[in-house]
Structures are given as C-alpha cells and as structure tokens.
Amino acid sequence: MVNLAENVSNLDLVKRNTADIITEEDLKHLLEQKKDISAYIGRATTGPLHIGHLVALGKIFDLQNAGIKVKVLLADIHAALDDLKANWADLDNRVEYTQKCIELAFNWPEKIEFIRGSNFQLEKNYANDVLKLSTVTTVERATRAASEVTRMKNPKVSELIYPIMQALDEQYLDVDIQFGGLDQRHILAYAREVLPRLGYRKRIEIMTPLISSLNGPGTKMSSSIPGSHIKVYDSEESIRKKIKDAYCPVGVIEDNLILQIAKLLVFPSENRLVIQRDEKFGGDVEIDTYAHLEMLFKEKGLHPVDLKNAIADFLVRKLARAREYFDKHTDLLKELGEEFLP
C-alpha cells in the first residue's frame, strides 16, 4: 500500500472521508503540538460484523498513515448493557469473533492494539468515575446521548450507563481522539461535555459517514436488518450476487452504495481501482482517485455493471482471509446464533 502521508498533510489524511469533527481547530492544534498521538474506536461485541462497520474501521488507514497510534476497544461490557442476547456468559465468544473479523478483514498498515473493555472497566477507579458521572448526568441527557447507539425501544438503566462508560473510555484508554460512525454524534458530544466535570480533558471526536443499505435509498446497512448488509466472511458467490443486485443506476451519485464502498473502503486501503472491461467498451482503466471515479460515472463513462464487477472483485479479495477463517470455524458462528451464519 502506498503511504499517502508522503504526499498529503497529516491534517488532510485525518480529515479525509469524515462526516464531522469536533473540533477541526482542536485537531489542527493537536497535530501541530503533539508527537505521540493516539486514537481509539470502540466496537461493541453484539451482532455480525459487516462492511458498514468497516467504513469507520477503515479510518485506521488514514490515522496510521498520519503517524497516529490506533487502539480498538472490544466493548464486551457495552454489548451486555445494550443487548439482551449478549449475555454475560457469552462475552468470550463474542470478543473472539469480533477481533478475528477486524484482524482479518483488511491488511492493516501497522499492528492494531486490541483492548477488551472488561479488562479495565470493572476496576475500582473506573467504577467510581462511572458513579461520579451519573450524579452530574440527567436521565434526559443520557437518553439523548445513547439514542442512536443503543436500542432504546424500552430503555433499560443499562442503556443509560452506556454513554457514561463510553465517555470514560477516552480517559482510561489514554487517547487523544475517539472516532466512529456518524450515529455516534450524540454520545461523542456528551463525552466532550462531561469529562471536564471530573477534571479530565476534552478529546477530539471524529465521525465517518454511514453507508446505504443493500435494500436501496432511505435505508441504512444494519446487522439487525436481514438482507441489508454483507458480512465480512460472506461467500464469494453471496458477495457477487449482493453487489450485482445493489442500487447503482447509470450516472446516479446520490445514495449509491457501490460508489460509497469505492470512496470509503477501496481508495483508503488501495488508493486505486482497476476496472476490467472488454476493448469494445473502452478496455481496462485504472482510476487513482475517487473524484475521478465519480466524475467518470456521473458523465456515464463507466457502466454500473463494470463498476459493480470491480467492487465485487475488491471485496472478494480483501475479505478472503476472514472468509477462509470462518469457513473452518463455523462452530463459533453457530454458538453465537443463527444471525451470525453467512
């Protein structure tokens, strides 16, 4: 993989493909003033890991290329607080599953540090801070913070503890940045607001876009919605069929899942996309920027079928290690539940 840090500023690398940053000015100051910068992304070990989750995780490429150390929190306690199915006896399997999915989904530029939440979130000082923050957080504030992250249909007390813990994770993981999907906005804003109440510093919060569902415009990719996602270990046949059937009208940019995958997964990891096609349709073409790809597609210089084939090839290749691993460990998937099976 080409290291874009050689050609692009660290600030531009960190900003690339982000939906929001709180705040960009703080980020600029951090990059100018500090050498050893660290960031973390949390992944609650709940449902199946799909390519929608890889969008936020894909930000690891840019952060590592910008010289930032990345930690991945395997949030097993968060999972148990949010999901009745994630019972306490099942946490080990869910942690193993989630780590393997992330490790094998891409060839990361550098080693990622994985940290299990229960390894520090049950310690006395952490528990004391949870209680302290609970005394300065109203039920209304906690509910708003958790509204897009937890299920919240009939809120449990545990779901209101969730944002308190996520805020404290920034302090106890000793990071400068937290990043995640745009659905994390309320909870990340809450962290900025409440950490100073305990004398802790604000962190920088980075949000990545959410991608559309396989079901078409107006829906989001979700592990809880059947048919909306591609698991990171789906079969080659399944990947190709799902991509073939995905929404991608000629020349249409908006809500185009195939273009979103190219922008948010292909170019961050490979910096190019090779379109293979017959000579009568223009022959093979190598595209080295997403802007070029979008222009070509918008001007109808690239047919959806050819683009879909290239994206399917990319996913089949990039997800091969995860697919091979879980082909040999279907017992783990069966233990986790039917929804985890490919």
N, C-alpha and C positions, 0 to 999 in steps of 0.2 A: 504494500500500500504506500502511495506517495504521501509524504508528510507535508500537509498544506501549510504548516507553521513556517516553512521556508519561504513561502510566497505571500502569506496573508498574516495580518497582525493578530496577536492573541485575542484582542478585543473582538475583532471581526469573526474569528473562529468561534468564540464563546457565544456570540450573538446569532450566528448562523442558524436559520430554521427555528427560531424561537418565536413563541406567540406573545410572551410578555416577560419582562424582567423588572424586579423590584429590588433596587432601582438601578437603571443603567449607569447613572452617575456614580453610585457606590461601587458598582462593578469596575468601572474605569479606574477609580481610585485604588481599589484593591489590587488590580493588575499592575498598577504603577508603583505601589508602595510595598508589596509583599512578594517574597520569592517562593516560599514553600506554601502553596495554596492547595487546599483540599476541598472536595465536594462529595456529596453523597446523594444517592437515590434510594428510596425505600420501596420494597416490593412485598406487599402483604401476601403471605403464602396461602392464598384462598383458591381461586379457580384455575382452570387451564391457562397456560401462558400462550398467547397468540401474537401475531405480527403487530397488532395495535400496541401491545406493551413494548415491542422492540423500538418503536418510534422514540419514546422517552429514553430507553436504554441506549439507543443509537447515539444520543448526545455524548456518550462516553468517548466516541471517536474524536470529536472536536475538543473536548476538555483535555483528554490525554495529549493530543497534539499541541495544545496550548500550554503544556507543562504542568497541568493540574492533576494531582493525585485523586483517584476516584475510589470511593467505598460504596459497596452495595449492601444495604441493610435487608436481611431476610427477616421480615417483620412477622414472626410467628405469633407473638402476643397480640399484635394488632389484628391478625387474622382471626384469632379466637374471640376477640372482643367484638368483631364485626360479623362473623359468620357462624351461625349455629351448627353448620356441618363441620366446621373446623374445630372439632372438639379437642380438648387438651391431650387426649391420648394419641391423637393423630398428627401432632405437630412435627415429630421427627421425619415422617414420610413426606410431609408437605415441604419441609425445608430442603430435604434431599432432592426432591423433584424440581423445585424452583431453582436451586443452584445449578443443577445439571442443565436445565433448559437454557439458562442465561450463559453459562460457560460454553455450551456447545453451539449456540445459535449463530455466533459470528466468530471470526478470528480477530480477537481484540488486539490493538496495537501493543498494549502492555498488560501485565498481570493485574487483575482486579482483586481488591481485598474484599472478601465476603465476611460480614459480621452478623451473627444471629442475635436477634433482639433480646431473647430471654437470657443471653449471657451477661447482659448488663442492666436490663430493665427491671429486674427483681431485686437489685441491690438496695441497701438501706437509703443511701443518699438520693438515689433516683426516686424511690418511692416517696421520700419526704418531699421532694420537689413537686411530684405529682399532686400531693395533698396541698402544698402551698399554692400552686397554680389554680387548684379547684376552688380555693377561697377567694380568688380575685377574678373568676370567670363565671359569668351568669349562665343559666341554662339556655337562654336565648342566644348568647354569643357562641357557646359551644355547639349548639344545634346548627347555627349558620355556618360555622367553620367545617362541620362534618357533613353538611348537606349533600355535597356532590361526591363524597368519598365513601361513606358508609351507606347502608341500605335505607335506613331512616323511615321505613314504611310505618312501623310501630316502634319508635325508638326505645332502645334499652339504655340503661345507665351506662353500660359498657361503651356504647357508641359515642357518648359524650366525653368519656375518658380518652377516647382515641385521639382527638386533636391535641389534647394536653400532652400526651406522650409524644406525638409527632413533633411538637414544638421543642420539647426537651431533648429529643434525639439529636438535634443540631448541636446542643451544648455537650452532651455526653459522648458524641462521636468526634468532637473537637474538629469541626469542619467550618469552612468559611462560606460555603454555598450549599443550598439544597436545590435539587432540580427534579422535575416530574412533569406529568401531563397537565394540560390546561384545566382539567377538572379538579386540580389541587389548589386552585387560586385562593379560595376562601381559607383553607387550612394554612397555606403559606403566609397569607396576610396576617392571620391570627398569630403565627409564630413571631413575626416581626413586632407585633403589638405587645405580646405578653412577656417575652423573655427579659426585657429590661426591668420588668416588675420584680424579678428575682436578682437583679444586678448583673444579668448576662447580656452580652452584646447582640445586636441585631445581625442576622445573616442576610446574604443576598439570595433571593428566590428567583429561580429561572423556570419558566414554563414552556413546554413544547406543544405543538398543535396535536389535536386529536384527528384520527383518520376516519373516513367514512366506512360504513358497513358494506359487506358484500351484497346486502339487500337493496342498496341504492341510496339516492339522496334523501336527506332528512333523517337518517338513522346512523347510529354510531356502532363501531365494532365493539362487541362486548362478549365476554366469556359466558355470560348468563343468557345470551340470546342465541339459540340454535341457528346455524346457517349464516351467521353474521361475520364469522371470523375464520382465519386459517391458523391452526395450531402450529407451533414451531417444529413439530415432528409428524405432521400430516404426510401421507404417502405422496410420492411424485404424481401419481395419477390424480389424486384428490386436489393437489395444488394446481395442476394444469387445468382441471375442469373448473375449479372455483375461479381462477383468473380468467379463463375463457368466457365464463358467464357473467363476469363483473361488469358493472356500469362503466362504459367508456365510449360515449358517442363521438362520431367524427368531429374533430375540431372543437369539442367542448372541454373547457378547462375546469369550470366550477364543479365541485363535489365529485371530481374524477378520481376514484380510488387508485387507479393504475398510475396516474401521474403523481399522486401523493406518495405512493410507495417509491417511485423513482426519486422524488425530491428528498424524502425523509429517511430512506434506507439505502438506496443504491448509491447515490453520489457521496454521502458521508462515509460510506465504507469502501468504495472503489474509485470514486472520482471520475467515473466514465460509465457509459452504457453502450454496448455494441448491439446494433440492430442488424440481424441477418435476414436478408430477403433476396429473392430472385433478381437477376440482372434486369429482367423486363420491368421490374418495379423500382429500379434505381440502384440495385446492388446493395452490398453491406455498407453500413455507415457507423462510424464511431463518434459518439457525442460526448464532449468533455465537460459540459456544464448543464445544469438543469435549465437555465434560462434559454439555452439553445434548443433543448428538447421541447420546452413549452412553446417556443416560437414556431418550431417546425410542425408540431402537432396542431397548433392553433391555425396555422396557414394551410393545413391539410396536406402537408408534405410528408406526412407519416400516417399510415393507416393503423387503426386500432388493433387489427389482428397482428401486425408486425410488432407493435409496441407490447402487446399482451404476451406474445411469444418470448420476447426479450426479458420481460419481468418474470415470467414463469421460470425461464432458464436460470435467472438470478436466484430466485427463492429456492428452487430445487438444489442448486449448487451450494448456496450459503447455509441451508438448513440440513445438509446431508448428515453431518455428524450427530445432530440431535435425533434425526430420524433413525439412524443406524443404532444409536444407543438404546432408544426406547423400543425398537423392534426386538431387542434382546432382553428388555426389562418390562415386558407387558404386565408382569406380576405386580410391579409397583403401581402402574396405572389402574389396574383392577382394584387394588386395595384402596386407592383414593376415591374411586367411584366411577360410574358409567360415563359421566360428562368429561372425564379425562381421556377416555379412549379415543384414538384417531378415527 
